């Protein structure tokens, strides 16, 4: 709200002092002229009443109105001045309560006002510092550079300065880092009469920022040092990796040469072994031999057959490891293979081999010779590692679009920690019996390699003293795989929907199925 100047009531009185007499004079002149024409001809009582009305009523009313009007203006002026005093007190309380230092200086740089925040920051009381030059707040080295005068000149020239960071001084000579904001103060005519300055102590903030910068510098040094160390370690690792790669290449080449050598030696051994076996068979068939001679020939035949199996196993290992295993996969009736192996593999003395087959066909996509080789190996192990008076069981079932084949025995069993190791190359279970009983440790390695080459997997389950079961899977054959006369049902399988397979993890084991 605009505030009228304080001299306005006085000006009004001055104007009324001249204007009111003139107005009364003009009124009297008008009244006299009016009286000559209208009132003088009237009787004396009427002239008296007319004079009373004019001089006794209109004059006082005019005086009352003038003084009422002056009183109203004086009350309004008083109300405005009261509001101004309250506003000044409010602003003064804000300034006094501020935690920042707020002071004002005149054009000569002398301090004119000093709040509680300034006393807290700089340690000077208002009584001590009012009237002094603001130079007492500025260190000598900055005074030498003319800092206080430069601030005043800048404020006078620009009208204000904002967030000027500098270093000032407390009463106890301790230096502070401060943020200075200053604005020009002017009088009613617009002339500069000084400046109002707000000083904020930012010493703690600057110290924290410096600590952060120092930590960043230290961190950068550590990161740089660590990066150099990692680069050196990386170069060393790269060198070692190169060495390992060269060593691996050399080992690969040596392994290739070994495989080539083993394959060549095995091929070279197979021909003379075949000749020896043929010669021994001819000699055994001679009816004129004495019993002792015939017994010696049987020993020679068994040992040459054993050596032949070893050579054949080494050849299979070489082919599996070199990826040169030849497969002839086609739709295969697993039931036929199980029955054939059970009939032709009886052991010595002959043993019972049970075959447990489902009512639906078991058609696999496999190589007949390789599947039969795997089964013969597993059945031969089952016969060797189980008592003579216990049967060996062959079974098959379908699960999860695979054919599962199991070979079970009631033999000595396998320790749990050996269930995976028995499939390693040249690994044998030493039971303290005849070494020949346990072979050369290649059978299960070759069997798993053949099953994996056919697209299946092999594993074993066993309880020591209660027998073992070896499982392997084969891919299931479909009508689209070329079975003559087969038609694909709705689900794409070769058996009716009523005998659909159960999932692998829900299918019964051969032992429980029997």
C-alpha positions, 0 to 999 in steps of 0.5 A: 500500500502506498504511504503518503508523505509525512508532510501531507497533513501540514500542507493541507492545513496550510492550504486551508489557512488561505482557502477557508478565509477566502471562501468565507469572504466570498460567501459573505459577499454573496450573502450581502448581495442576496440580502439587498435584493431579498432579505432587506425588504422583509420584516425585522423578525424574518431578517433576524432569522435569516441572519441567524441561519446564515451566520449561526448555522452554515459557518459552524457546519463548515468549520465542523466539516473542515476539522473532521476532514483534517482529523480523518486524514491525521488518523489515516496517517497515524495508522499508516505510520503504525503499520510501517513501524510494525513492519520495520520491527518485523524485518528488524526481528528477522535480521536480528534472529538470522544466523547469518551476519547482517550489517550495513555500512555507509559510503565510507565503509563504517559499520552502521548496524550489526545483528546477533548472527554477526556477533556470533560469527565474528565475536564482536558485539554491536557496542564494540564495532558500530562506527568502526571501519569494516577493515577490522573484519578483513585480514591485513594481506587482503587489506593490502590488496584493497579488498574492502574498498573494492567491494564498496566500489563494486556495489556502488558501480553494479548495485550489488555483488552476490556470493563473493567468496573471500577470507575475513577475520574474527575478533580473536584473529581466527580466519574464516571463509565467508560468502558475501552478498551486498546490495546498495542502499539509497535515500528517497532521492535515489542517492547511495547512502551505503550498503547492506551486506549478508555474510555467511560462514562457509568455513566448515563447508569449504573444509569438507569440500577440501577433504572430499577433494583430497579423498578424491585425489587419494582415491585417484592415486590408489585407482591409478596404482591398482590399475597399473598393478592390474595391467601388470597382472593382466599382462602376466596372465596373458603371458601365462594364457599364451603359454598354456595355449601353446602347451595345450596345443602341444598336448593336443598334438601329442594326444593326437599322435598317441591316438594315431599310434595306439590305433596303428598298433591296435590294427597291427596287433589285430591281424596276428591275433586273428591268425593265432585265434584261427590256428588255435581253433584248428588245433583244438578241433584235432581229435588226436590231442592228448588232454593236457595238450587240449587244456593248454590250447584252451588257455591259449585261446582264452588269452588270445580272445582276451587280448583281442577284446583289449585291442578292440576296446583300445580301438573303440576308445581311439575312435570315440576320442577322435570323433571317428566312430562310425554309426549306422542308426535306424529304427531298432526293436529293443525287445529283439535286441534284449532277447537276443543278448539274453539268449547268446550271453549265458556265462560260464557256468550258464546263468539265468538271464530274465527279460522283462518287457512291456506289452507295447513295442520299444522302437529306438533310433540306434545302431544295432551292433553298438547297442548290442555291444553295450548290452553285452558289456553290461550283462558280462559285468553283471555275470562277473560281479554277482553270485552264480545262483542269482539271476541277471535281469534285462528290462526296457520301458519308454519314458519322456520320448526315450527308450530306457534299458536297464541291466540289474544284478544282485551282486556285491554292489558299488560304493556311492563314491564310486558310482561316477568314477566307474565310467572313467577310463582304466578305472576298476573296482579293486575287491581283492579277488582275481585281477582277471575278473575285473578286466582292464577298466575300459568296458564302462568307459566305452559303453558310455561313450557309445551311448552318448554317441547314439544320443543317450545317456548312461548312469548307475544305481547301487546299494553295496551288498544288494546289487547294482542297476545300470541304465542307459537311454536311446532316442525313440524312433518315429514313423517318419524315421522310416519304419516299414508299414508303421503309421504315426498316431495322433501324438506322433509315437509308435505305440497306442495312446492307451499305453503312452509312456510315463515321465522318466522320473515317474517310471518304475525301475526294472527291479520294482517292475519285476 
